[in-house]
Amino acid sequence: MTTFVDRVELHVAAGNGGHGCASVHREKFKPLGGPDGGNGGEGGSVTLVVDSQVTTLLEYHHSPKRKATNGKPGAGGHRTGAEGQGLVLPVPDGTVVLDRKGNVLADLVGHGTTFVAAQGGRGGLGNAALASARRKAPGFALLGEPGEARDIVMELKSVADVALVGYPSAGKSSLISVLSAAKPKIADYPFTTLVPNLGVVTAGSTVYTIADVPGLIPGASQGKGLGLEFLRHVERCEVLVHVLDCATLEPGRDPLTDLETIEDELAQYGGLEDRPRLVALNKIDVPDGQDIADLTRASLEERGYRVFEVSALAHKGLRELSYALAEIVSAARAAKPVQENTRIVIRPTAVDDAGFTIEEEDGAYRIRGVKPERWVRQTDFANDEAVGYLADRLARLGVEQELWKVGAKEGDTVIIGPDENAVVFDWEPTMASGAEMLGRRGEDHRFETQRPAVDRRREKQRGRDAAEQEFLDFSALSSGREELEQ
């Protein structure tokens, strides 16, 4: 049964935003008391959080689909819909999040680090929030936005200071067991270690973590054996230790050949050229082990390696090795810049950024942009007034003017959004939308009787003045006719 998983594909889906409500307040003697539709609730988001108590991605291997809940729709009486419940997924320290194309989305290191894997949809505005001086009683509300949904890949890269690399059964797990309190499975056959083992080592005042990488054999970087599955666990390490078996009985193997083979696999994997290396000649306690170590040591030192002769079984040379590793780890930590405060990256919008782009595609014009695409998702196309409101927003953004500039003509096909959820329509730049009761788009004559008394008196006075002038003109005309007749 699988107990350790360090790579999974996960489908995450955030909750949809609740729809806004179109409602008019009604009570006795107030048949049109004004809009009172509430906003929809926000959809829940899916968030990854680093938890130091989690060491594997096994849970997501068995349950690869995760979804947050939707927001509730708004209601009359200015009642806002309830927000959807967010979903928090604990992941191990050192988890890297990628998209399906392999692009890194987040590198989660440190307890409590968070990443929003799928953003919940916005709640739609109710007609009370859409009311204005010109649009006193909107007969529509905005729809809630769909929550983000995507497939992600999570890879676990161990957060260790030291990595032990070498052939299977070279004694890496034995070294970890005596250098730290870790208790890995140990046996004398290939691929005993099936998962990376982590241990904590204390050497003087320095405390560091050490990990062994299982299954490195010739061809591991191309997928042979288990090496490719676990080579990623050495990427974060500050120092690599080659554990060389001085007591191997396999034909064609010796410490120098093993070292060259492992280095070749590391080079093909890439990205580890700058890591310092140490060599641990292991199993010097067995017959001929010490002799092989003595013969090999000089050649290794000529190549520039620091060499340590050790025996995990007899506990020989371990103190020197652990303190040498502590020295390198301490130097690496001191060389890193101290980050006192969290850096916030601000990317202001460009001065000439219109907020959208227009591209011609096979005789049609495709509009892309965060705002136009969001507005389209929020529009109820079964409501003429809502469509008119969308047209007003696009016109204010400058979409109509830009269509004229790129050569669009009346009746041309215009597409807003990507192919999977695009809206296609024939462009009519002079189109007037809205309910039949509306004059200018968005104005509601039902509220003419509720205008201030001063405005009503002014209109009545203008009417009386016009009638009086008409009477004077008629009188003057009558007097002129009488004079002519005389």
N, C-alpha and C positions, 0 to 999 in steps of 0.2 A: 504493500500500500504506500502511495506517495505521501511523504511527510514534509518535504521541502520543495518549494516552488519559487523560482527567482525570476520568472518571466511569464506574464499572462497578457491576454488580450481582453479588454473590458469594454462593454458597451454601456455608456452612461447617458441618461436622459433626464433633463431637468423638468420641473413641472410647468405647465402652461399658466399664463396669467388669466385671471378671471375677467369676464366681459364687463364693461361698464353698463349701467342701467339708464334707460330713457324713461323718465317718469315725470309727471306733472302733479304738483301738490293740489289736492282738491278737498274742500270742506264746504259747509253750508255758507251760502252767499259769496263763496270764492271759487267759482268753477275753474278759474285759471289762476291758481295761486303761485305760479312760477315753477321752474324746473327743480326737481329735488332728487334726481337719480344719482346714486353713489358710485364710486369707483370700484373696479374689480381688484381683488387681492393679488399680490405678487406670487409667482410660482416659486416653488422651492428649488434651491440650487444643490448640485452635487459637489462636495468639497473633499479633497484628500488632505489628511492631517497626519504628520509623522508622529508615531507613538513608539517610544523606546521599548515598550513591552511586546511589540509585534516584531517577529524575526523572519517571517515568511509570507509569501503571497498566496498561500494555499487556499485561503478562504475564497478568494476571487477566482481561483482555478475551478472550483466546484460551482460557483454562482457567478457567471461572467456578465450578467445583465443586472444593472442597478438603476432605479428610477425614483425620483423625488415626487412629491404629491403636487397636484394642481392648486392654484388659487381659486377662491370662490367668487362668483359674480357679485356685483354690487346690487343694492336694492333701493327702493324708494325711501323717502324720509332721510336722505343723505347718509345712508348706511353703507359703509365700505365693506367689501367682501373680505373674508378671512384669508390670510396669507398661507400659501402651501408650506408644508413642513420640509425643511431642508434635510439632505442626507449627508452624513459625515462618515467617510470611509477611512479607518486607520490603516496606515501603511508603514513598513519598516523604514528606519533611518537609512538614507542612501538610495532611495527609490528615484529612478529617472522616468519621466513621463514623456512619451513620444506619440506622434500621430501615425497613421497607417503608412505614410510615406517615409517615416524614419526621422522626421524633424523633431528636435528636442523642444518640448513645451515647458518643462520644468525639471529642475534638479533639486530634489527635496532632501536637504541635509540639516540635521538639528531638530531636537524634540520640539514639537509644536508648530513646525513650519507647515504652512497651508498652501493649497492651490485649488482654485475653483475650476474643476474639470468641465462642468456644464452649468451655464448661467441660467437661472430661472427667468421665465418670460415676464414682461411688465404687465401689470393690470391695466385694462382699458379705462379711459376716463368716462365718467357718467355725464349726462347732459347738464347737470348743475355746474360741473367744472368747465364745460364748453360754452356756457352762457357769457355774453358780452353785451356792450351797449347796442351794437348792431344786431346781434343774434340773441334776442331776449329769451326765447324759448326753443332751443334746439330740439328737433324731433328725432334725434338719433344719439347714439353713444358710440364710443370706440371699442373695438374688439380687443380682447387680451392677446398678447403676443405668444406664439408658441415657444416653449422652452427649448434650449439648445440640446441637441442630441448628436453624439459622435462616438466613434470607436477610438480608443486609445490603447497604447501598449505600455505596460509598466515593467521595467527591468530593475532588479535589485543589484546594486553594486556595493559590496561590503565596505563599511567605513572602518578600515583598519590601517594602522601605521606601518606594519610589517607584513609582507607576504612571503610564505615559504613555497618555493616552486621546485619541482623535481619529478622524477619518474614515480609511478606507483610503487609502493612498498619501499621507498627510499628512507622512510622513517620520519616523515613530516608530522604525522599525527602523534607519534611518540614524543617528538620534541615539544609539541604544544602541551602535551599532558604533563611534562616535567617542568616546563618553563612557567606554566600557569595552572589554574585550578580546573581547566577544561578537561572533560572526560570523553574523548572521542572513541569510536569503535576502532580497535586495532587488531589486525590479523595479517598473516604472511601470504597474501595472494593479491593479484591485481585488482584494482578498483575497490579496495576495502572502504575507502572514503568516498561516499557518494554525495556528500554535501560539504560546503565550506565550513570549517570549524573555526570558531573565534575564541580567543583567550586573552586575558588581561595579565600583563607582566609588570612587576614592580622591580626596578633596578635603581637603588639609591633613592633619590627624590623624584625620579621620572617614572611615570606610569604610562604605559602604551599598550595598544592592542595588537595582537598578532593573529594571522589567519593562514591556513594552508589551502592551496588550490589543488583540488584532486584531478587525477586522470590526464596529466600531460604526457603524451606519447607522440612519436613522429606522425605528422599530419593532423595534429589537434586543431591547428588554426584553420584547417579546411573542413573540420567537422568530424574527424575520426575520434573514436573514444568519447570521453567525457570532457576533454579539455576545452573545446569551444564553448560549452555550456557555462564554464566557470572562469574563463580567462577575464571576463569583465570585472571579476571581483578583485583583481590586482590593480585596476586603473587608479584607484584613490590612494594606494599605498605610497609611503615616502621612501621605502627601501625594499629591495628584493633580496632574498637569501636563497641561494642555490644549495639544496640539500642533496649531496652526492653519496651514493651507496658504495662504501668501500668493501662490501662483502657480497656483492652480487655474484650469482653463479650462472647467469644467462650468458650464452655465447655472443661474442661481438660487443659486449658492453664493458665499459670501464669508466671511471669518474670523468676523464677528459672528454670522451665521446658523448657521455650523457650531458655534460655541460654544453657542448657545441650544439647538440640536438635541441635542447630546451631553449637556448639563445636564438636558434634559428626560428623556432615556433613563436617566440616573443617578438622577434623582428617582423615576421609576417603578420602578426596580429596588429602591431604598430602602436605608437603612442607611448612607449615605455623606454625609449632610448636614453632619456635624461635621468632615470632613476639610479641611484647608487646601488652597487651589488656587493654582497658578501658571499663567501663560500663556506659551507659547513660540511667537512668531511665526516660523515656519520658512520657509526658501527665500528669504531676502532677497537672495541673490546673483543670482537670475534677473532678467531685464528686468521692470520694473514691480513686482517683489516688495518692494523697499525703499519704494516710494511707497505701496503698499497698507498696509504696516506702519506708516508714518508717519500715514496717515489713520485707522488703526484704534486706535492706541495710546491716544490721549486718551479714546476712548469706553470702552475696557477699564479704564483707571485710574479713571474716574468710577464704575465699577461695583465698585471695590474690589480689583481684581486687581493683583498684581505682574506686570509684563510684561517679557519678555526677547526681544530680537530676535536670532535665531540663524540660522546656516547650517551644516548638517552637512557639506556639500561643501566650503565655504571655511573651515570651522573658526572661524566668527565667533560671539562671544558665549557660547561653551561654558563658559569658565572661570567667568564670572559666574553662569551658571545652575547649574553643579555646586556652587559654594560656597553659593549660596542654598539649594539643596536640603539640603546638609550641615548648614546652620544649623538648618533646621526639624527634620530627623531627630534631631539632637543634643538639641534642646529636648524633643522628644517622648520620647526615651529617658530623659532626666533626670527627666521628670515621672512616669514609671512607678515604682511602688514596687519596691524591691529585695526580692526573695524569697530570703532566705538559706537557709532550710530548707524541705524539702518539708512541706506542710501535710497532716496526716492528719485526716480528718473522721470522728468517732466518733458513731454514731447508736445510743444505747443503746435496748434494748427497753423499751417502756412498762410501767409497774408493773402495769396492769390488762390486759396483753396475754396472752390465754389460749393463743396459738399456733395458733389455728384459728378459723374462723367457720362458722356454720350458717345456711343460708338455705332457706326453704321455696319450692319451685318446683313448681307444678301437683300438689300433694299429696305430693310427695317432698321429702326433706331432703338438701340438698347440703352436704357438708363440704369446706371449703377451708383450706389451711394447708401450710406447708413440710413440717412433720414428718409429718402424716397422709398426705400425697400421696407423700412419699418412702418411708414404711413400706409403703404399698400396693405401690409398684413393687418393693420388695425381697422381697415375700412370694411363696412358692411355694404357690399355692392348691390344688395337688394333694396337699399334705401337711397332714393334719389338725392335727398338732402345730404347724406353722408358722402356720396360721390361728389357732389358740388363742393363740400368742405375739403375733400382731397384735392380737387382741382384748384381751389383757392390756395392751399398750402404749397402745391407745386409751382403755381404762378409766382407766389411771393419768394420762393427759393430761387427763381430765375430759370426754371426748366423750360417754360414756354418760349422765353426770349432766346435761350440757347438753341432750341430746336429750329427757330427761324434762322439763326446764324449758320448752322451746319447744313442748311438747305432743305429742311423738311417742309413738305407741302400738306395742305389739308387733305385728309383721307389716308395719309401714309400710316404704316403700321408702327406702333411704338410699344416697346417691351420694357417693363420695369422688373428688375430682379434677375437672378440666375435661372437657368432652365428648369430646375426641379420645382420651383414655386413661383414662376413668373406670371405676371398679369399682362395680357395682350389686348390692345384696343386700337381703334382707328382714331387718329388725332383730328380733333375739331377745335381749333384754337378759339373760336367765337362761341362755343357751346355754352348755353346757360343751363345750369342744373339746379335742382331743388324741387320742392313740392309746388304744386300748382298754385297754392295759396300765397306763395311768396312773390314779392315784386323783385327788388334787387336781391341777389342770392344771400340768404341768411337773415333777411328781415321778415318779421312776422306781423301782419296787419291786425291780428287778433288783439294785439296789445295797444292799438291806437287809442282805445278808450281809456287807457290807464296812463296816458301822458300827463305831465304836470298841468295844473289848471292855468298857469301863466301862458303856456304854449297854446292851449285851446282858446284862451281869450284873444291872443294875438291873431290867430287864424280867423276868428269871428270878426275881429275889427277889420282885418284886411278884406274880408268878404263884404262887410258893410261899406267900406270905402269904395270898393270896386262897383257896388250897386249904385252908390250915390253918384259916382262919376258917370256911370252909364246913364243915369236919369238926367244929369246936367247936359250930357251930350245930346240926348234925345230932345230935351227942351229947346236947346239952341237950334237944333235942326228944324223943329216945328216953327219956331219964331221966324226963321229965314223963309220958310215956305209961305207964311202968311203975308210977309212983306212983298214977296214976289207977286202974289195973287192980287194984292191991292194996286 
